[in-house]
Amino acid sequence: MSNFEQFHFDFYQSNYTIDDQEEGCNSYGSDKNLCESRKSQTEKQPAAGAFVPSDMLLSPQSYTGQILQPACSPGTLSQFGYADGFDEEPPLLEELGINFEHIWQKTLTVLNPMKPADGSIMNETDLTGPMVFCLALGATLLMAGKVHFGYVYGMSAIGCLAMHALLNLMSASGVSHGCVASVLGYCLLPMVILSSSAVLFSLQGIPGTVLALFIIGWCSLSASKIFTSALAMEGQQLLIAYPCALLYGLFALLTVF
Amino acid sequence: EEDGEFLGMKGLRGQLGRQVADQMWQVGKRQASRAFSLYANIDILRPYFDVEPVQVRARLLESMIPVKMINFPQKIAGELYGPLMLVFTLVAILLHGMKTSDTIIREGTLMGTAIGTCFGYWLGVSSFMYFLAYLCNAQITMVQMLSLLGYGLFGHCITLFVTYNIHFHSLFYIFWLVVGGLSTLRMVAVLVSRTVGHTQRLILCGTLAALHMLFLLYLHFAYHKVVEGILDTLEGPNMPPFQRVARDIPVVSNAVLNTTAKAIALT
């Protein structure tokens, strides 16, 4: 890992380093130690916030000589970057910002609505989990014989816009589109359970209606729990749960009929 | 001349034209963004969404209880969260009713129709009533009108929720009169308390009562057509039993027989 840090410090001597490291800090909160050590390294750089042209003047001087020399020492070999640094590059998932541990944590939070949620889990906007759950919902609907991918995505998008407007009006601190989309997407998971049960038996009847109502309650309870803990709106959980219930009720209508 | 000579300098007309167009675009963009930030500022609506669940529940129950005090202006909660949620609930109930009765909307979608109907009623009738209130010199603001009419939809939601699932015409009429009537009376009492003069009170309250009750009637009959078919078969004892009568149209059957014979003879 120290070799990796050294590689970054030496090779990227431009703004790109700082931005890359800042993004890294925002993406995974669990790697805080790594981020802090990286940040201290950037502060040591004299031209940390300098414009790109001046940095570009420095960087050719530092490595151009090494590129022209065919025989290189093993220490500087790593500074060639992409030709030989395939092992040194960050893994693809880390670059894309997909952190399976966090996705799993958030999924568990959704699946257990009675457990109090941590307000900081929604600080990072993660849309991978929601996309997977929307696709899973579409796929399970497909298995039940309904091709409704467009409806799922359309209703998700419009629902996110509406919830974003409502939450911005109701909360003291604002909320971003990504955060709302992320929360609503994660809380769609119980709906996937409902649509997969629709494959096995028809939901148009009393047991189907009861199950649909239960799943709607589960989804909206999870979503409102996460929203109230993230936006510090304790007394208004029911007021947020109701619009979420209406939105998930639409998904349930899509699944049942 | 053809090659754009203006004041002796070639190409200046084109350049001047471009500069003028550029300037006009910049000014227009600046004005549009200023107007947008002024009117589309969602923060204007922020105070109307500051409510507690207890308050919403109390206002929902109060919307069904007419208050007889008409000599002093009654208090109206200027709040938009409850009415907005009630409109969305009405949309959901309409959608559910349309889905269970397999209603087919030919030009449009189910969702679009439901949203258009409910929001159109809420916003349209509120604006119309506000205009009438302005003409009749009533003391009511637009937000108060929206709030009053929105909470009045609570009766509609209850009625439709019950009667879309339990299909009896007489039950619907009872609900229409009792529940619809109570919420209408509540709104009428509020308006009467805020208007001076008999003619004005009559105009305002008559219009509101008519629109409110007719809307409920429309929602029931327009979006749940299957109800009619089911009820006709359910009213068994009063109707004569279905009789099978042989279709006997001799003229037509002879003509068909002759043409068929001719057709077979030809082949």
HADDOCK unambig.tbl for C-alpha pairs under 7 A between the chains (distance, minus, plus):
assign (segid A and resid 169 and name CA) (segid B and resid 43 and name CA) 6.88 0.50 0.50
assign (segid A and resid 169 and name CA) (segid B and resid 46 and name CA) 4.94 0.50 0.50
assign (segid A and resid 169 and name CA) (segid B and resid 49 and name CA) 6.44 0.50 0.50
assign (segid A and resid 170 and name CA) (segid B and resid 46 and name CA) 6.82 0.50 0.50
assign (segid A and resid 170 and name CA) (segid B and resid 49 and name CA) 5.74 0.50 0.50
assign (segid A and resid 170 and name CA) (segid B and resid 50 and name CA) 6.26 0.50 0.50
assign (segid A and resid 236 and name CA) (segid B and resid 52 and name CA) 6.33 0.50 0.50
assign (segid A and resid 236 and name CA) (segid B and resid 53 and name CA) 6.47 0.50 0.50
assign (segid A and resid 238 and name CA) (segid B and resid 53 and name CA) 6.71 0.50 0.50
assign (segid A and resid 239 and name CA) (segid B and resid 53 and name CA) 6.16 0.50 0.50
assign (segid A and resid 257 and name CA) (segid B and resid 99 and name CA) 7.00 0.50 0.50
